[in-house]
Amino acid sequence: MNFKLYVVGIFSFCFLSVHLSFGQDDTFINQLDSLGSLDDSTKSIITFNEGLDLMNAKKYSQAIDKFNAAYSLNASLNDAIFNRGYCYMQMGSPDKGIGDWESFAKNNPDHNKVFEE
């Protein structure tokens, strides 16, 4: 794992936790980006982590937006699709949730045994 990415991930988790508690998560990436140029891969991980925090806070609609943004920045971030599917399921949209999980399984054949059991 890239050390810079690891440090940014730890920093983003701590900083985001504080921001979410005050409802100020929208400007987080902009604040980090102002410290120096962030590449799309780093932005995608930060955005994905924001989605996880929102999902854990049961703010599913907002989490879906973050997972969409993360996936747009990095199309190999298939976990964003899996978690978006979970959010859809929790929001009562099983067709969308199952569709996301099927897409995840198609793009991650090593994880297919989870769906077979």
C-alpha positions in Angstrom: 0.0 0.0 0.0 1.2 3.4 -0.9 2.4 5.2 2.3 0.9 8.6 1.2 -2.4 6.9 0.5 -2.3 5.3 4.0 -1.6 8.6 5.7 -4.3 10.4 3.8 -6.8 7.6 4.6 -6.0 7.8 8.4 -6.2 11.6 8.3 -9.4 11.5 6.3 -11.1 9.1 8.7 -10.2 11.2 11.7 -11.0 14.5 10.1 -14.2 13.2 8.5 -15.5 11.8 11.8 -15.3 15.3 13.3 -16.8 16.9 10.3 -19.7 14.4 10.1 -20.5 15.1 13.8 -20.9 18.8 12.9 -22.6 18.1 9.6 -19.8 19.7 7.5 -18.7 16.9 5.3 -19.3 18.6 1.9 -16.1 20.7 1.9 -13.8 18.0 3.2 -12.1 17.0 -0.1 -11.8 20.7 -1.0 -10.1 21.4 2.3 -7.6 18.6 1.8 -7.1 19.4 -1.9 -6.2 23.0 -0.9 -3.2 21.5 1.0 -1.8 20.1 -2.2 -3.0 18.4 -5.4 -4.9 15.2 -4.7 -5.0 12.6 -7.5 -8.3 10.9 -8.4 -7.3 7.7 -6.8 -6.8 9.5 -3.4 -10.0 11.5 -3.8 -11.9 8.2 -4.6 -10.7 6.6 -1.4 -11.6 9.7 0.7 -15.0 9.9 -0.9 -15.5 6.1 -0.4 -14.7 6.5 3.3 -17.2 9.4 3.5 -19.8 7.0 2.0 -18.9 4.4 4.6 -19.4 6.8 7.5 -22.7 8.0 6.1 -23.8 4.4 5.6 -22.9 3.6 9.1 -24.9 6.6 10.3 -27.9 5.3 8.3 -27.8 8.2 5.9 -28.2 6.0 2.9 -29.2 8.5 0.3 -26.2 10.6 1.0 -24.0 7.5 1.2 -25.2 6.5 -2.3 -24.1 9.9 -3.6 -20.6 9.4 -2.1 -20.3 5.9 -3.5 -21.4 7.1 -7.0 -18.8 9.9 -6.8 -16.1 7.5 -5.6 -16.8 5.1 -8.4 -16.8 7.9 -10.9 -13.3 8.9 -9.8 -12.1 5.3 -9.8 -14.0 2.7 -11.8 -12.0 -0.2 -10.3 -13.4 0.7 -6.8 -16.0 -2.0 -7.0 -16.6 -2.0 -3.2 -18.5 1.3 -3.8 -21.0 -0.6 -6.0 -21.4 -3.3 -3.3 -22.0 -0.8 -0.6 -24.3 1.2 -2.8 -26.3 -2.0 -3.2 -26.5 -2.4 0.6 -27.8 1.2 0.9 -30.5 0.6 -1.8 -31.6 -2.5 0.1 -31.9 -0.6 3.3 -33.9 2.1 1.6 -36.4 -0.5 0.3 -35.2 -0.7 -3.3 -34.2 -4.4 -3.7 -34.1 -4.3 -7.5 -31.4 -1.6 -7.4 -29.6 -3.3 -4.6 -29.6 -6.7 -6.2 -28.5 -5.2 -9.5 -25.5 -3.6 -7.8 -24.6 -6.9 -6.1 -24.9 -8.7 -9.4 -22.6 -6.1 -11.0 -20.2 -6.5 -8.1 -20.2 -10.3 -8.5 -19.6 -10.1 -12.3 -16.6 -7.7 -11.8 -15.2 -9.7 -8.8 -15.3 -13.4 -9.7 -13.2 -14.2 -6.6 -16.0 -13.0 -4.4 -18.7 -15.1 -6.2 -18.6 -17.8 -3.5 -20.3 -15.3 -1.1 -23.3 -15.1 -3.5 -23.4 -18.9 -4.0 -23.9 -19.7 -0.3 
